[in-house]
């Protein structure tokens, strides 16, 4: 049984706060199975948007894990906001979590797959 999006996001927030970072749920999606998008900011103003990885990235040995892929990066918030708006139009049940990870890297918080 797959962990609900609500529980997964709660666990992510706890990990970030315990590592000295900051996080906020910008948009709360469907509790059971809403897709999760992570907007990561670093202390220098750079941003990266991660979204669900394509189904081909999933490992059949670990079918319940959530994998992410880098969708966009840079210092222009308008570009990332526009991408998120397109995602919301496609699926209004998405979650958007904005993080500043602090001492821990984003790759330690979420499983990132390269396209």
C-alpha positions as CSV (number, residue, x, y, z in Angstrom):
1,X,0.0,0.0,0.0
2,X,1.4,3.4,-1.0
3,X,1.8,6.1,1.6
4,X,-0.7,8.9,1.1
5,X,0.5,12.3,-0.2
6,X,-0.6,14.0,3.0
7,X,1.5,11.7,5.1
8,X,4.5,11.9,2.7
9,X,4.4,15.7,2.8
10,X,4.2,15.7,6.6
11,X,7.2,13.5,6.8
12,X,9.1,15.7,4.4
13,X,8.4,18.8,6.4
14,X,9.5,17.1,9.6
15,X,12.8,16.1,8.0
16,X,13.5,19.6,6.8
17,X,12.6,21.3,10.1
18,X,14.8,18.8,12.0
19,X,17.7,19.6,9.7
20,X,17.4,23.3,10.4
21,X,15.6,24.2,7.1
22,X,12.3,25.8,6.4
23,X,9.3,24.5,4.5
24,X,5.7,25.5,3.7
25,X,2.8,23.8,1.9
26,X,2.0,26.4,-0.8
27,X,-0.9,24.3,-2.2
28,X,-2.6,21.4,-0.5
29,X,-3.7,18.8,-3.0
30,X,-5.6,15.5,-2.8
31,X,-5.0,13.8,0.5
32,X,-4.7,10.3,-0.9
33,X,-2.9,10.5,-4.2
34,X,-2.2,14.1,-5.2
35,X,1.0,14.6,-7.2
36,X,3.7,16.4,-5.2
37,X,5.9,19.2,-6.6
38,X,8.8,20.5,-4.6
39,X,10.1,24.1,-5.1
40,X,13.5,24.2,-3.5
41,X,15.3,27.5,-2.8
42,X,18.8,27.9,-1.7
43,X,20.3,30.7,0.4
44,X,21.7,32.4,-2.7
45,X,18.3,32.8,-4.4
46,X,18.6,29.9,-6.9
47,X,15.4,27.9,-7.3
48,X,14.7,24.4,-8.6
49,X,11.3,22.8,-9.3
50,X,11.0,19.0,-8.9
51,X,8.0,17.1,-10.0
52,X,6.9,13.4,-10.2
53,X,9.3,11.4,-12.3
54,X,7.9,9.5,-15.4
55,X,6.5,6.1,-14.6
56,X,9.4,4.5,-16.5
57,X,11.7,5.8,-13.7
58,X,10.1,3.6,-11.0
59,X,11.8,0.5,-9.7
60,X,9.7,-2.6,-9.7
61,X,11.5,-3.7,-6.6
62,X,10.4,-0.6,-4.7
63,X,7.0,0.3,-6.2
64,X,5.9,2.5,-3.3
65,X,8.8,4.9,-3.4
66,X,8.2,8.4,-4.8
67,X,10.7,9.6,-7.4
68,X,11.2,13.1,-8.7
69,X,12.8,14.8,-11.7
70,X,14.1,18.3,-12.1
71,X,11.6,20.2,-14.2
72,X,13.2,23.7,-14.2
73,X,15.8,25.7,-12.4
74,X,17.1,29.2,-12.2
75,X,16.7,32.5,-10.3
76,X,13.5,33.7,-12.2
77,X,10.6,32.9,-10.0
78,X,8.1,33.9,-12.7
79,X,9.3,31.0,-15.0
80,X,8.8,28.5,-12.2
81,X,5.5,30.0,-11.2
82,X,4.3,29.7,-14.8
83,X,5.3,26.1,-14.9
84,X,3.4,25.4,-11.7
85,X,0.3,27.2,-13.0
86,X,0.3,24.9,-16.1
87,X,0.6,21.9,-13.8
88,X,-2.4,23.1,-11.7
89,X,-4.5,23.5,-14.9
90,X,-3.6,20.0,-15.9
91,X,-4.2,18.5,-12.4
92,X,-5.9,20.7,-9.8
93,X,-5.2,18.1,-7.1
94,X,-1.4,18.7,-6.9
95,X,0.6,19.6,-3.8
96,X,3.2,22.3,-3.9
97,X,5.8,22.3,-1.2
98,X,8.3,25.1,-1.0
99,X,11.5,24.3,0.9
100,X,14.8,25.8,1.9
101,X,16.6,22.7,2.9
102,X,19.3,24.2,5.1
103,X,22.2,21.9,5.9
104,X,20.7,18.9,4.1
105,X,20.7,18.6,0.3
106,X,17.5,18.2,-1.7
107,X,18.8,14.9,-3.1
108,X,18.9,13.6,0.5
109,X,15.3,14.6,1.1
110,X,13.7,13.4,-2.1
111,X,14.7,10.7,-4.6
112,X,15.7,12.5,-7.8
113,X,16.0,10.6,-11.1
114,X,17.7,12.0,-14.0
115,X,15.7,12.1,-17.2
